[in-house]
Amino acid sequence: MSIGITRATKHTMRGTTLGRTLKDPRYAATQLCRLYSFTSTTSDPHIQTLLLNTELSLDDASNELRWIIAEVRDEANKMMTRGKLPPIEEERVEELVKRRSAGEPLQYILGSAGFGPINIRCQKPVLIPRPETAHIFTRLSSTILSSVSSLTSSSRPSAHLPVLDICTGTACIPLLLAHLNPLLTAVGIDNSPAAVSLGGANAKILGMEGRVKVRYGNVFAESTRLLGREGKVGLVVSNPPYIPFKEWEQLPKSVKDWESPAALLGDGKNYGEGLAFYERIAEMLPDLLLEEGEMEKKGWKGVPRVAVEVGLGQARKVEEIFRCGQINNTEVWQDQFGIERMVVGWS
């Protein structure tokens, strides 16, 4: 649930300039220019409309118009393969441009967002996956894999690594981890029916519904109820709500008016620091995590036991929260912008 430098600034990076990272950048660089040729000029009527959204710069508007046009043409091609007549492209482009000029996030308009090597379906009001989140959880996957024997060797782990993702949203995190690690299974829980439905759909779209399950769960309910039939897990991950209320009030309209406040606010108190979910996760860890002896027996000795995304200025406080519980050692990892973005812990 990241939102840029504080959760607010982070969202600015994700919301106002995210047109540069929504799809595969290689595709953007090679294909989109062929689909639509124009110069970045305010004389283009679509650019003029997009610039009514004051969060967009001229370069942002130019980039996002390319993605919109690419999406419209992709829609048209799919309709024609089904024997249907697509709407006039210019009218469809105008419709999507007007939605974006009114502040609707581009990911909701296009219906998806790139998340590392996978593509995630997006729908209002479920939190939009961000590139910072993909970056730090890709590093987490690499750390897990480097902690164990080669997955192709005879001494590889004897069982899957079970992971619990708390506040899963679109299920982007467990789906990314499962994509990068063939011996990982995951359960994502969320208290939003819209998120549970969308996360399950993403698992099915990516062909991972057998390894990634998404279901309803309330983090503030009894902790053992989060586990289900799968039992305890080896690793707990989360990108929980962490924005303090005062920062949430200052977020751009493209965030506040579209993405669920429940997915953003860390505690909802006008004096809070946004740490309530971290405190609850730390409290639950003894009930959620497998014992170290069982982890070693399965071949997963040395892997992290908890990994959470954090907002600006929260990392050291979250470290302290976890160290007061079952976690003995912690590290703080930076995202690709040099901002402290993740706390990782080992027991």
URFENTA-V465894 format. One record per backbone hydrogen bond with DSSP energy under -0.5 kcal/mol. CO is the residue of the C=O (numbers start at 0). NH is the residue of the N-H. E is the energy in kcal/mol with one decimal. If there is no record, write none. Layout:
BEGIN
CO;NH;E / CO;NH;E
END
This chain:
BEGIN
2;9;-3.8 / 2;10;-0.7 / 4;311;-0.7 / 5;9;-3.1 / 6;10;-1.4 / 7;11;-1.6 / 8;3;-0.8 / 8;12;-2.3 / 9;3;-0.7 / 9;13;-1.9 / 10;14;-3.9 / 11;15;-2.2 / 11;16;-0.9 / 16;19;-1.7 / 17;20;-2.1 / 17;21;-0.9 / 21;113;-3.8 / 23;26;-0.7 / 23;27;-2.3 / 24;28;-2.5 / 25;29;-1.6 / 26;30;-2.7 / 26;31;-1.2 / 27;32;-0.5 / 30;33;-0.8 / 30;34;-1.4 / 31;35;-1.8 / 35;37;-0.6 / 38;40;-1.9 / 40;43;-1.4 / 43;47;-2.4 / 44;48;-1.9 / 45;49;-2.6 / 46;50;-2.3 / 48;51;-1.5 / 49;52;-2.0 / 51;53;-1.0 / 52;55;-2.1 / 56;60;-2.6 / 57;61;-2.3 / 58;62;-2.6 / 59;63;-2.9 / 60;64;-2.2 / 61;65;-1.5 / 62;66;-1.7 / 63;67;-2.4 / 64;68;-2.5 / 65;69;-2.4 / 66;70;-2.4 / 67;71;-2.4 / 68;72;-2.3 / 69;73;-2.0 / 70;74;-2.6 / 71;75;-2.3 / 72;76;-2.3 / 73;77;-2.2 / 74;78;-2.2 / 75;79;-2.2 / 76;80;-1.8 / 77;81;-0.9 / 78;81;-0.6 / 78;83;-2.8 / 79;82;-1.5 / 83;85;-0.6 / 87;91;-2.0 / 88;92;-2.9 / 89;93;-2.3 / 90;94;-2.0 / 91;95;-2.3 / 92;96;-2.7 / 93;97;-2.1 / 94;98;-1.6 / 95;99;-2.2 / 96;100;-2.6 / 97;101;-1.4 / 98;103;-1.8 / 99;102;-1.9 / 104;107;-0.6 / 104;108;-1.7 / 105;109;-2.9 / 106;110;-1.7 / 106;111;-0.7 / 110;121;-1.7 / 112;119;-2.8 / 114;117;-1.8 / 117;114;-3.2 / 119;112;-2.2 / 122;125;-1.6 / 124;259;-2.8 / 129;133;-1.7 / 130;134;-2.3 / 131;135;-2.2 / 132;136;-2.1 / 133;137;-1.8 / 134;138;-1.7 / 135;139;-1.8 / 136;140;-1.9 / 137;141;-2.0 / 138;142;-2.3 / 139;143;-2.4 / 140;144;-2.4 / 141;145;-2.1 / 142;146;-0.8 / 143;146;-0.9 / 144;147;-0.8 / 149;152;-1.7 / 152;155;-1.3 / 159;161;-0.8 / 160;184;-2.0 / 161;233;-2.3 / 161;234;-1.4 / 162;164;-0.5 / 162;186;-2.2 / 163;165;-0.6 / 163;236;-2.8 / 164;188;-2.7 / 165;238;-0.7 / 167;170;-2.3 / 167;171;-0.5 / 170;174;-1.9 / 171;175;-2.2 / 172;176;-2.6 / 173;177;-2.5 / 174;178;-2.0 / 175;179;-2.0 / 176;180;-1.5 / 180;183;-1.6 / 182;160;-2.9 / 184;162;-1.8 / 185;212;-2.4 / 186;164;-3.0 / 187;214;-2.5 / 188;166;-1.3 / 188;167;-2.3 / 189;216;-1.7 / 190;192;-0.6 / 191;195;-2.5 / 192;196;-2.4 / 193;197;-2.2 / 194;198;-3.3 / 195;199;-2.2 / 196;200;-1.9 / 197;201;-2.4 / 198;202;-2.1 / 199;203;-1.9 / 200;204;-2.7 / 201;205;-2.2 / 202;207;-3.0 / 202;208;-0.6 / 203;206;-1.4 / 207;210;-1.5 / 207;211;-2.5 / 210;185;-2.8 / 210;212;-0.5 / 212;187;-3.2 / 214;189;-1.4 / 216;218;-0.6 / 217;220;-2.1 / 221;224;-1.4 / 222;225;-1.9 / 223;226;-1.0 / 223;227;-0.7 / 226;229;-0.8 / 227;230;-1.1 / 232;289;-2.7 / 234;163;-2.4 / 235;306;-2.0 / 236;165;-2.4 / 237;308;-2.2 / 242;265;-2.5 / 243;246;-0.6 / 243;247;-2.4 / 244;248;-2.0 / 246;249;-1.1 / 247;250;-1.5 / 251;254;-1.8 / 251;255;-2.5 / 252;256;-2.4 / 254;257;-1.2 / 254;258;-2.2 / 259;262;-1.2 / 260;263;-1.4 / 260;264;-3.0 / 263;241;-0.9 / 263;242;-2.8 / 265;276;-0.5 / 268;244;-0.8 / 268;271;-1.5 / 274;278;-2.1 / 275;279;-1.9 / 276;280;-2.5 / 277;281;-2.5 / 278;282;-1.7 / 279;283;-1.7 / 280;284;-1.4 / 283;286;-1.8 / 283;287;-1.1 / 284;287;-0.9 / 284;288;-2.5 / 287;232;-2.9 / 290;294;-1.9 / 291;295;-2.6 / 292;296;-2.0 / 293;297;-1.7 / 294;298;-0.6 / 294;299;-2.8 / 295;298;-1.0 / 297;157;-1.5 / 297;158;-1.0 / 299;302;-1.5 / 304;235;-2.2 / 305;344;-3.0 / 306;237;-1.6 / 307;342;-2.5 / 310;313;-2.0 / 310;314;-0.5 / 313;317;-2.5 / 314;318;-2.5 / 315;319;-1.9 / 316;320;-1.9 / 317;321;-2.3 / 318;322;-2.4 / 319;323;-1.2 / 321;324;-1.6 / 321;326;-1.3 / 328;345;-2.8 / 330;332;-0.5 / 330;343;-2.6 / 332;340;-2.7 / 332;341;-1.9 / 334;337;-1.9 / 338;334;-2.5 / 340;309;-2.3 / 341;332;-2.8 / 342;307;-2.4 / 343;330;-2.4 / 344;304;-2.9 / 344;305;-1.6 / 345;327;-1.7 / 345;328;-2.1
END
